[in-house]
Amino acid sequence: GQQRVRIRLSDNPVSFDAVNVDIQRVEVLVVPDSCRKNGNDDDDDDRNCHHDRNGDRDRDRDDCAVWDTLDIKAGIYNLLDLSNGADTLLATGFTIAGKIKKIRLTLGTQNSVVIDSVSYPLSSWNDFNRVTISVRGEDIDQINPTDLQLWLDFDAGRSIVKVRNNQFVLKPY
């Protein structure tokens, strides 16, 4: 009843010297197979699943989903090292078998952007340190039914917002 999940991080080239993002935690939101409508209504393991008025389980309900934390090497990642086809293994681990609906990153406070060899602190947009990404089916590379791989393509160029002279915020895109 488990599946292996790997999340890889990459970026598109931009005109900054560096974009350093402090990633502290990676989680995935999984709708367990036991909660998904699969034609087998004899499952007894659906006590946490939402049922509609007819008693049928609702497909992929988020209230049935479970957040699961993956293993990560927490730290600062320079997104510009991950462009032109380069990537890095950001997180890996085993989750309950099911459909991955979202990925959530928890960011630390050591974010920065380097422009013309000068480093500027990069504060979080609205001081919010979590980024939640919705996952579409085509985002997942299924190596086999119990081994999944996803790529997060962090667009640093669109994610860095200059709010005033030498002051920047990170609004992940």
Secondary structure, 3 states (H helix, E strand, C coil): CEEEEEEEEEECCCCCCEEEEEEEEEEEEEEEHHHCCCCCCCCCCCCCCCECCCCCECCCCHHHCEEEECEECCEEEEHHHHCCCCCEEEEEEEEECEEEEEEEEEECCCCEEEECCEEEEEEEHHHCCEEEEECCHHHEEEEECCEEEEEEEECHHHHEEEEECCEEEECCC
